[in-house]
Amino acid sequence: MPEVWDFVMIILLWARGACPLLVVGQVCPQENPLYYFKCCGDLNASCCFRLQDWVLVLLLVLAVSIVLSIIVNIIRCLCCY
C-alpha cells in the first residue's frame, strides 16, 4: 500500500493547475497558446502569469526590428541632407 500512496503524492505534487497542491492550493487559471501560469511566491503558494517562450521570442524580434529600423532611418536622414 505504501507504493500506491507514494504514487498519489507524486501525482498531487506534479498536478498542473493548482499551487502548491491540487487539494489544498489555489487553483490557477487555464493556460492557452499565449500564456500559462506557474507556481511562485512563498512556498510556491501563488499562481504567476508567464508568457509562452515563442511569444517572448516574437516580442524580442519585433523590438530588435523596430530599433534597427529607427537607426537605419536616422542614418538615411543624416546622409541624404
C-alpha positions as CSV (number, residue, x, y, z in Angstrom):
1,M,0.0,0.0,0.0
2,P,2.9,2.5,0.5
3,E,3.7,2.4,-3.2
4,V,0.1,3.5,-4.0
5,W,0.3,6.3,-1.5
6,D,3.7,7.4,-3.0
7,F,2.2,7.4,-6.5
8,V,-0.8,9.5,-5.4
9,M,1.6,12.0,-3.7
10,I,3.7,12.3,-6.9
11,I,0.6,12.9,-8.9
12,L,-0.6,15.6,-6.5
13,L,2.8,17.3,-6.4
14,W,3.1,17.5,-10.2
15,A,-0.5,18.3,-10.9
16,R,-0.8,21.4,-13.1
17,G,-3.5,23.8,-12.3
18,A,-3.1,24.3,-8.6
19,C,-0.3,25.7,-6.3
20,P,1.2,24.1,-4.3
21,L,-1.1,21.1,-4.3
22,L,-4.3,20.3,-6.1
23,V,-6.3,19.5,-3.0
24,V,-5.1,22.4,-0.7
25,G,-3.8,25.0,-3.1
26,Q,-5.0,27.9,-5.2
27,V,-6.5,26.8,-8.5
28,C,-4.7,28.5,-11.4
29,P,-6.5,29.8,-14.5
30,Q,-6.3,27.6,-17.6
31,E,-3.3,28.1,-19.9
32,N,-3.7,28.9,-23.6
33,P,-1.2,29.2,-26.6
34,L,-0.1,32.7,-25.5
35,Y,0.4,32.3,-21.7
36,Y,0.5,29.9,-18.8
37,F,0.6,30.0,-15.0
38,K,3.4,28.7,-12.8
39,C,3.6,28.3,-9.1
40,C,5.7,31.0,-7.4
41,G,6.0,33.1,-4.3
42,D,6.4,31.9,-0.7
43,L,6.2,28.1,-0.6
44,N,5.0,28.1,-4.3
45,A,1.6,29.0,-3.0
46,S,0.7,31.6,-5.7
47,C,-0.1,31.3,-9.4
48,C,2.1,33.6,-11.5
49,F,1.4,34.7,-15.1
50,R,4.1,33.7,-17.7
51,L,4.2,34.2,-21.4
52,Q,4.9,31.2,-23.6
53,D,8.5,31.0,-24.9
54,W,7.6,31.6,-28.5
55,V,5.7,34.8,-27.5
56,L,8.8,36.1,-25.8
57,V,11.0,35.4,-28.8
58,L,8.4,37.1,-31.1
59,L,8.4,40.2,-28.9
60,L,12.2,40.3,-28.8
61,V,12.4,40.0,-32.6
62,L,9.8,42.7,-33.0
63,A,11.7,45.1,-30.6
64,V,15.0,44.5,-32.4
65,S,13.4,45.1,-35.8
66,I,11.9,48.4,-34.6
67,V,15.2,49.6,-33.1
68,L,17.1,48.7,-36.2
69,S,14.6,50.4,-38.5
70,I,14.8,53.6,-36.4
71,I,18.7,53.5,-36.6
72,V,18.7,52.9,-40.3
73,N,16.2,55.7,-40.9
74,I,18.2,58.2,-38.8
75,I,21.4,57.3,-40.8
76,R,19.5,57.7,-44.1
77,C,18.3,61.2,-43.0
78,L,21.8,62.2,-41.9
79,C,23.4,61.0,-45.1
80,C,20.8,62.4,-47.5
81,Y,20.9,66.0,-46.4
